[in-house]
Amino acid sequence: MNATPINISPFSPALGAVISGVDLAQPLAEETFAAIRQAFLDHGVIFFHDQHLSPEQHLAFARRWAPIDINRFFKPVPGYPEIAEVRKEAEQKTNIGGGWHTDHSYDEVPAMGSILLAREVPDSGGDTLFANMSTAYEALSPGLKKTLEGLRAIHSTRHVFGPQGGYAKATDAGERIGNAAAAVQEVSHPVVIRHPDTGRKTLYVNSAFTLQFEGWTVAESEPLLRFLYQHAARPEFSCRFQWRQGSLAFWDNRATWHYALNDYHGHRRLMHRITVQGSPIPPMAA
């Protein structure tokens, strides 16, 4: 198989790259896949346009990276349990992912990344923000870095997906989110991780799933966590991606946050998401 010449263009100073000249519906040559993988590691999130993939082709691309990490709470695409449906109907007000977060940080082994394919998008609105958690960490003071590198944090699903969680309380979440009884995950991760592929130090807390620092009370944790969330969401660490039908984004859950904007009431938006498995977080070295 001959390698396909591709173009990799930085998307913003903070993170992201747009890759063109490749059809992800076709098998990728090793050289082409290696270039895409390096762009993923270098930029944190990679974007493609005009990728009109069947579910089988979407899955084939995902499996090239790692085994599928099936989401336990999202409604799956009919006939494809590995593909989560991320949908908002025109009459619904609540969207999915409407706040800064990192997918699957509540798992013992966090996911490598998520591959989101735009099936239907509104004429305007529905963009997604991404933020670079490595750059956010590097901008902290030496004193705070030292403090954070000695901390671990608790991540959980209960307050989001559980029977008393945020989606259960939403009046129009409907059948899009379910399986609340399975929302029993609670794990501890280092607040600063060393990326298993790049070795870069990365801030690893997020406002959706992080509850508190291990060994601290919620009240004690809240001021420092709030500072970190405000710091990491600063514009200089982020970018904004505008979708069109057939756009595909693949983000590194170990190095980025993302935020699905909910600014398109009265319009339908349908995305298909596949999450791929990661590797255990390595211990922090001195």
Buried (B, 14 or more C-beta within 10 A) or exposed (E): EEEBEBEBEBBBEBBBBBBEEBBBBEEBEEBBBEBBBEBBBEBBBBBBBEBEBEBEBBBBBBEBBBEBBBBBBBBBBEEBEBBBBBBBEEEBEBBBBBBBBBBBBBBEEBBBBBBBBBBEBBEEBBBBBBBBBBBBBBBBEEEBBEBBBEBBBBBBBBEBBBEEBBBBEBEEBBEBBBEBEEBEBEBEBBBBBBBBBBEBBBBBBBBBBBBBBBEBEEEEBEEBBEEBBEBBBEEEBBBBBEBEBBBBBBBBBBBBBBBBBBEBEEBBBBBBBBBBBBEEBEEEEE
